Amino acid sequence: MRRKVERTIPEPTLAEIQKTLPKSETIHLRVTINEKAEVAATATSMHLSMTEYLLKCHAVVAGKLRKGD
């Protein structure tokens, strides 16, 4: 006989909660028209906004720097 497994909804972490909060700060970057187009194209190809793409890139680089890679 199979035992019924109770499934619980995992509690979100603070980081997960903070990711869903509205953004209130901005960063202005000066780029060439080609650089902007390249960032936009890459973000679009990954189904991300430019903000999401740039923040994910930052997370990767920051993580590597913390690890010393």
Secondary structure, DSSP 8 states (H G I E B T S, - for coil): -------------HHHHHHHS-----------HHHHHHHHHHHHHTT--HHHHHHHHHHHHHHHHHHT-
